[in-house]
Amino acid sequence: MRFLTAGESHGEALSGIIEGFPSGVNIDIDYINTELARRQMGYGRGQRMSIEKDEINIISGLRKSKTTGSPISFIISNLDWKNQKEKLETEQDILNPRPGHADLPGFLKYRQESVRNVLERSSARETAVRVAIGAFAKIFFKQFSVFFLSFILQIGNVKIDEQIIESCIKRNFNPYKNKKDWDFVSMIENSLLRCPDQGANSKMVKLIKKTSLEGDTLGGTFRVIATGLPPGLGSYAHWDRKLDAKIASSLMSIPSVKSVGFGKGFFSSGIKGTDYHDEIFFDKNLGFYRKTNNAGGIEGGMTNGEPIDVTVTAKPIPTTMKGLNTVNIITKKKSLSFKERADVCAVPSAAIVSESVLAIELLDSFMDKFGKDNIEEISQNYENYIEYLKKI
Ligand code: EPS
């Protein structure tokens, strides 16, 4: 499956094309729009989120709400365009690049006249398209009881009590089947910051308020998880088929992401082998299983049947009202960095985007193993594999 995204933050619209999505999948537009609304939420988002009501307008690839196997194309209108278009045509060239964004390298690479051309495309606004594409992937995975979840671990210097989560995230985590799991998900979805620790959530809200008043911004860390996948997606056979490498690359492409760690991630270095590796057990109902998941669900570039579990760190947003030291690209005179309306903290939004990005990568590997053409055919191939796993 291939996809393209296009569009600028304050242009007329964003657009996306998905090529290679299987036929026969019923697409619920309301579900896609709910996913787009999830991305807009999160305490600390900028004023833009009160202007936009991101909704998908699908213009090809579906008939009678079902995918046909032809390219799916769609647009997401930028409601703010009508407010901004005059300004964007007449404003002075922006020549004081923001440290931390694409401004200076982008200006130099494309020989721009203004940083405006860079920031319009490098903006995190683009992620609305990938959330829409990820929603198609999540709709596909619903048929296979694959569930996606994300939640905040840290914002600024405020961390959650990770004991809270350990008892919740386990191998057979499935909100579709277990009420306790559904309640855990509901608590996250209803929190201002997608934070499973209500005490920490309040401290984070206070920190975001304080930081905003200081004219500064905040980053943070979140976890993104996918449960219900069989072992054997991806491959050890060639470097570019290793599923963890593909997932890491996609997660790193989310604006503001600076680190990605599977399972114990950065903390893997401090653990000895006999404590780290997830020992293998067998049960006639569970099949092969582990009691730990330090590997984050992937071994040798392939899913191992445990939840895909990735910890992601996002840097603080580069657009600060306080401003940062920079240089006017043309005069070389010292200056303060360009500022315009922006978010103070977009970490919960990045967590939502990571669910979609993970779903897209997993869908590609799922189809690589079980077929690409039609959902019923893929489902038959999947069931054959599950039967094989039960019989070995
Ligand atoms: C965003 C919309 C835009 C982006 C913002 C994310 O908001 P505004 O129109 O207020 O600029 O700027 O992205 C950033 C803050 C950034 O630094 O990239 C959205 O829809 O997510």
Boltz pocket constraint, residues with backbone or C-beta under 6 A from the ligand:
constraints:
  - pocket:
      binder: B
      contacts: [[A, 9], [A, 39], [A, 46], [A, 47], [A, 48], [A, 80], [A, 122], [A, 123], [A, 124], [A, 125], [A, 128], [A, 255], [A, 317], [A, 318], [A, 319], [A, 341], [A, 342], [A, 343]]
      max_distance: 6.0
